[in-house]
Amino acid sequence: LREYTQVIIQEADRLRTLMEKLLTPQHVPQFSALNIHEVLERVRSVVLAELSSGLRIRRDYDTSLPDLIGDKEQLIQVFLNLVRNAAQDMHGKGNIVLRTRIARQVTLMKKRHPLAVMIQIIDDGPGIPEDLRDKIFYPLVSGRDGGSGLGLTLAQTFVQQHQGTIECESEPGRTVFKILIPLP
């Protein structure tokens, strides 16, 4: 209970900070060196605390990755939106894999980078309906009853502020969100 209470307190503080950033006109992200695995572990803890025990979130990390430069709160929100969507689409039962790798010689935002961090969120859920696949990053597009359609739009915006890209491939039984963020 103490661990879950700490997760709840940290998440409440993070959300308050994020809301302050979103409501502040012309907010500039607060970039600093960070370990992407710390971000993913935070997201994993929050989602597992929220949902039933039928969900399995497996780690497949490349522990040799260097720190990247980013806004920690924004990146937590990006991956929280993606992992929560996957978990909700699977009704809290299934498998999610958090995978990190290095990507070499990638072009992001029309600029060539020798190295980037690649983060994949992979789930074995029902997949994204074909009629929504081309529109999932548009505001107010949601495939779920009660969904706001803002989670993926916000995720895309935050990834772009990190000079990165976010892509999705989906079919029944396998959905992969791939995020690339350049390394300094």
Phi, psi and chi 1 to 4 in degrees:
 res  aa     phi    psi   chi1   chi2   chi3   chi4
   1 LEU       -  -36.8  -72.9  176.5      -      -
   2 ARG   -62.5  -41.3 -171.5  177.2  -40.5 -150.2
   3 GLU   -63.6  -45.4 -178.8 -178.5  -20.5      -
   4 TYR   -65.6  -37.4  -71.9  134.5      -      -
   5 THR   -62.8  -41.3  -58.1      -      -      -
   6 GLN   -64.2  -40.4 -170.2   62.1   29.3      -
   7 VAL   -62.2  -43.6  166.9      -      -      -
   8 ILE   -63.1  -43.9  -69.0  167.6      -      -
   9 ILE   -63.9  -46.4  -68.9  168.9      -      -
  10 GLN   -61.8  -41.3  -70.9  173.6  -15.8      -
  11 GLU   -67.7  -40.0 -169.8   60.0   10.3      -
  12 ALA   -63.0  -42.9      -      -      -      -
  13 ASP   -63.6  -42.5  -70.5  -16.3      -      -
  14 ARG   -64.1  -43.1 -173.8 -171.1   69.4   75.0
  15 LEU   -66.4  -38.4  -71.3  172.6      -      -
  16 ARG   -62.2  -45.5 -179.9 -178.6   40.9   78.2
  17 THR   -63.2  -43.1  -57.7      -      -      -
  18 LEU   -62.6  -44.1 -177.5   63.7      -      -
  19 MET   -62.7  -40.0  -72.7  -53.6  -61.3      -
  20 GLU   -61.5  -40.6  -72.3  171.8   -0.4      -
  21 LYS   -65.7  -42.8  -73.3  179.8 -178.7 -180.0
  22 LEU   -67.2  -32.5  -70.2  172.9      -      -
  23 LEU   -88.4  -10.5  -63.6  173.9      -      -
  24 THR   -82.9  124.9  -57.6      -      -      -
  25 PRO   -60.5  136.7  -10.5   17.4      -      -
  26 GLN    51.8   45.2  -59.0  174.7   14.0      -
  27 HIS   -67.5  136.0  167.6   72.4      -      -
  28 VAL  -101.3  130.5  176.7      -      -      -
  29 PRO   -56.9  149.2  -21.3   30.5      -      -
  30 GLN   -96.1   91.3  -58.5  -62.5  -49.9      -
  31 PHE   -84.1  138.4  -71.2  106.1      -      -
  32 SER  -157.8  168.6   62.5      -      -      -
  33 ALA   -68.4  135.9      -      -      -      -
  34 LEU  -150.3  155.1   61.9   92.8      -      -
  35 ASN   -94.0  118.9 -178.2  -41.2      -      -
  36 ILE   -62.3  -27.5 -166.0   62.2      -      -
  37 HIS   -70.6  -31.1  -59.9  123.1      -      -
  38 GLU   -65.2  -40.0  -70.8  176.8   10.8      -
  39 VAL   -61.7  -48.9  168.9      -      -      -
  40 LEU   -65.7  -36.4  -65.8  171.9      -      -
  41 GLU   -66.6  -36.5  -76.2  -59.2  -59.9      -
  42 ARG   -63.6  -45.4  175.0   81.5  166.7  -84.8
  43 VAL   -62.1  -44.7  168.1      -      -      -
  44 ARG   -58.2  -45.5 -175.7  176.4 -177.4  -85.2
  45 SER   -61.9  -43.6  -62.8      -      -      -
  46 VAL   -64.0  -48.7  169.0      -      -      -
  47 VAL   -66.6  -41.5  173.0      -      -      -
  48 LEU   -65.9  -31.9  -72.3  174.5      -      -
  49 ALA   -70.7  -30.0      -      -      -      -
  50 GLU   -79.9  -33.9  -70.8  175.3  -14.9      -
  51 LEU  -111.1  173.2  -63.0  170.9      -      -
  52 SER   -69.5  171.3   67.6      -      -      -
  53 SER   -77.9   -0.5   60.9      -      -      -
  54 GLY   -79.3   -4.3      -      -      -      -
  55 LEU   -99.4  134.1 -178.3   67.6      -      -
  56 ARG  -118.7  124.3 -176.3  168.5  175.5 -122.0
  57 ILE  -114.5  109.6  -58.1  178.2      -      -
  58 ARG   -98.2  145.7 -169.0  169.0   59.1   85.5
  59 ARG  -101.8  136.6  -52.6  165.6 -176.2  104.5
  60 ASP  -137.1   76.0 -178.6    5.1      -      -
  61 TYR   -99.7  142.2  -64.3  159.5      -      -
  62 ASP   -91.6   99.6  176.9   -9.2      -      -
  63 THR   -72.1   -6.3   56.1      -      -      -
  64 SER   -86.3   -0.9   68.9      -      -      -
  65 LEU   -62.4  136.9  -68.8  179.3      -      -
  66 PRO   -77.2  167.6   26.6  -31.4      -      -
  67 ASP   -63.3  148.2  -75.2   -6.2      -      -
  68 LEU  -110.2  169.2   58.7   84.3      -      -
  69 ILE  -102.5  120.4  -56.3  -61.3      -      -
  70 GLY  -165.3  173.8      -      -      -      -
  71 ASP   -93.0  109.5 -176.6  -53.2      -      -
  72 LYS   -58.3  -43.3 -173.0  174.5 -176.4  175.7
  73 GLU   -65.0  -41.2  -58.0  -54.4  -40.9      -
  74 GLN   -64.9  -43.5  -75.9 -173.1  -10.3      -
  75 LEU   -67.1  -36.3  -68.9  175.7      -      -
  76 ILE   -59.8  -43.5  -72.3  172.2      -      -
  77 GLN   -65.0  -40.1 -167.1   62.8   50.9      -
  78 VAL   -56.1  -54.6  166.4      -      -      -
  79 PHE   -74.7  -28.6  -64.0  109.6      -      -
  80 LEU   -64.5  -43.5 -162.5   52.8      -      -
  81 ASN   -60.9  -44.8  -69.8   -5.5      -      -
  82 LEU   -67.2  -45.9  -64.7  172.4      -      -
  83 VAL   -70.5  -40.3  174.5      -      -      -
  84 ARG   -61.9  -44.0  -90.1 -170.7 -175.4  142.7
  85 ASN   -57.4  -46.6  -79.4   -4.6      -      -
  86 ALA   -61.4  -46.9      -      -      -      -
  87 ALA   -63.2  -41.2      -      -      -      -
  88 GLN   -68.0  -39.4  -70.0  169.3   -6.6      -
  89 ASP   -65.5  -26.9  -71.4  -14.6      -      -
  90 MET   -94.5    6.6  -63.5 -173.2  -58.0      -
  91 HIS    55.5   38.3  -54.2  -71.4      -      -
  92 GLY    72.6   11.5      -      -      -      -
  93 LYS  -132.6  124.7  -65.9  176.2  175.2   40.0
  94 GLY   143.7 -164.1      -      -      -      -
  95 ASN  -125.0  136.2  -62.1  -67.8      -      -
  96 ILE  -125.8  136.5  -62.2  172.8      -      -
  97 VAL  -115.6  130.8  177.2      -      -      -
  98 LEU  -103.1  112.4  -53.2  176.7      -      -
  99 ARG  -120.9  135.3  178.0  176.6  -67.7  153.0
 100 THR  -124.2  143.5   60.2      -      -      -
 101 ARG  -151.3  166.1  -64.8  -70.7 -174.3  -91.8
 102 ILE   -92.6  142.3 -162.6   77.6      -      -
 103 ALA  -118.3  137.1      -      -      -      -
 104 ARG  -111.8  143.0  -60.8  179.7 -167.1  -70.0
 105 GLN    51.3   64.9  -60.5  -57.0  -35.8      -
 106 VAL  -112.0  150.4  -63.8      -      -      -
 107 THR  -106.1  119.4  -58.6      -      -      -
 108 LEU  -128.9  128.7  -57.8  169.2      -      -
 109 MET    54.6   42.8  -50.8  -70.6  -84.8      -
 110 LYS    63.3   23.8  -61.9 -178.6 -178.7  179.5
 111 LYS  -131.4  136.2 -175.0  176.1  177.1 -166.1
 112 ARG   -83.5  132.8 -170.5   76.3  167.8  162.6
 113 HIS  -125.3  133.3  -62.2  -84.4      -      -
 114 PRO   -66.6  -35.5   12.8  -18.2      -      -
 115 LEU  -138.4  144.7  -63.6  173.3      -      -
 116 ALA  -144.8  156.9      -      -      -      -
 117 VAL   -91.2  130.6  172.0      -      -      -
 118 MET  -109.7  125.1  178.3  176.0   61.1      -
 119 ILE  -118.4  129.0  -54.1  102.2      -      -
 120 GLN  -119.4  136.0  -66.9  176.5  -53.9      -
 121 ILE  -111.4  112.7  -50.1  -61.4      -      -
 122 ILE  -118.3  130.7  -54.2  164.0      -      -
 123 ASP  -131.7  160.0   72.9   67.6      -      -
 124 ASP  -107.8   32.3   61.1    1.4      -      -
 125 GLY   -80.9 -164.7      -      -      -      -
 126 PRO   -71.6  -13.7   27.1  -34.5      -      -
 127 GLY    88.5  167.6      -      -      -      -
 128 ILE   -89.2  131.0  -61.9  167.9      -      -
 129 PRO   -53.9  140.3  -23.0   31.4      -      -
 130 GLU   -56.1  -37.6 -165.9  169.9  -25.1      -
 131 ASP   -70.3  -13.8   60.8  -36.7      -      -
 132 LEU  -102.9  -14.9  -68.5  179.6      -      -
 133 ARG   -55.7  -38.0  -72.4 -176.7 -165.5  154.0
 134 ASP   -82.2   -6.5  -66.8  -22.1      -      -
 135 LYS  -120.2    1.9  -58.5 -178.8 -102.2 -172.8
 136 ILE   -62.3  -23.1   59.1  171.7      -      -
 137 PHE   -92.0    0.0  -66.9  107.7      -      -
 138 TYR   -77.9  145.3  -66.4  165.2      -      -
 139 PRO   -61.6  143.7  -15.2   24.1      -      -
 140 LEU    68.0   14.7  -52.8  176.2      -      -
 141 VAL   -99.0  119.4  172.7      -      -      -
 142 SER  -140.1  141.0  177.6      -      -      -
 143 GLY   -98.2    7.5      -      -      -      -
 144 ARG  -124.5  137.3 -173.4  174.1   43.4 -104.1
 145 ASP   -60.2  131.2  -73.1  -18.6      -      -
 146 GLY    84.2   -3.7      -      -      -      -
 147 GLY   -75.9  143.7      -      -      -      -
 148 SER   -85.0  -22.4   68.6      -      -      -
 149 GLY    74.8   19.7      -      -      -      -
 150 LEU  -110.3  -18.1  -63.9  175.3      -      -
 151 GLY   -60.4  -48.6      -      -      -      -
 152 LEU   -74.6  -31.6  -68.0  178.4      -      -
 153 THR   -63.4  -45.6  -56.8      -      -      -
 154 LEU   -64.5  -42.2 -173.4   62.5      -      -
 155 ALA   -59.2  -45.7      -      -      -      -
 156 GLN   -62.5  -43.2 -177.0 -179.4   48.8      -
 157 THR   -60.2  -46.9  -60.6      -      -      -
 158 PHE   -65.2  -40.1  -74.0  166.1      -      -
 159 VAL   -63.8  -42.3  168.8      -      -      -
 160 GLN   -64.3  -33.2  -72.2  172.8  -15.5      -
 161 GLN   -66.5  -18.7  -73.0  179.3   -2.9      -
 162 HIS   -95.6   13.8  -73.4   79.2      -      -
 163 GLN    62.7   25.8  -55.9  -55.1  -53.0      -
 164 GLY  -110.3 -175.8      -      -      -      -
 165 THR  -131.1  156.0   61.0      -      -      -
 166 ILE  -133.3  131.9 -178.5  170.4      -      -
 167 GLU  -133.7  161.2  -59.5  171.5   -4.5      -
 168 CYS  -138.7  136.7  177.9      -      -      -
 169 GLU  -124.7  134.3  -65.2  176.6   13.5      -
 170 SER  -146.8  140.4 -176.2      -      -      -
 171 GLU  -152.0  160.6   60.6 -174.3   42.3      -
 172 PRO   -55.7  127.7  -26.7   35.8      -      -
 173 GLY    93.3   -7.9      -      -      -      -
 174 ARG  -161.6  116.4 -178.8  173.7  168.8   84.6
 175 THR  -124.9  133.0  -62.5      -      -      -
 176 VAL  -127.7  121.1  179.8      -      -      -
 177 PHE  -101.5  125.6  -81.8   89.1      -      -
 178 LYS  -116.8  124.7  179.2  172.7   83.2  171.1
 179 ILE  -116.2  130.7  -65.5   89.8      -      -
 180 LEU  -117.6  129.1  -72.4  165.3      -      -
 181 ILE  -130.4  125.5  -60.7  173.8      -      -
 182 PRO   -66.8  148.4   23.9  -30.7      -      -
 183 LEU   -92.8  149.1  -74.4  169.2      -      -
 184 PRO   -67.8      -   17.4  -21.2      -      -
